[in-house]
């Protein structure tokens, strides 16, 4: 398997304005790495943990454009 990399923009280090960075997903290990541009720090998690966090924090897309109450 291979790794997929994506350029992203966001508040990647929780401080200051949005900045550019890279998200890398290693398909074979299920690891997700985020590295803010110009930083030596990398943030790492698993696809499993990311999926759980996304569901638990209410990032659901409602079918047919339905609005949440």
Secondary structure as GFF3:
##gff-version 3
##sequence-region A 1 69
A	DSSP	beta_strand	3	10	.	.	.	ID=ss1
A	DSSP	beta_strand	19	26	.	.	.	ID=ss2
A	DSSP	beta_strand	31	36	.	.	.	ID=ss3
A	DSSP	beta_strand	43	46	.	.	.	ID=ss4
A	DSSP	alpha_helix	47	56	.	.	.	ID=ss5
A	DSSP	three_ten_helix	63	65	.	.	.	ID=ss6
###
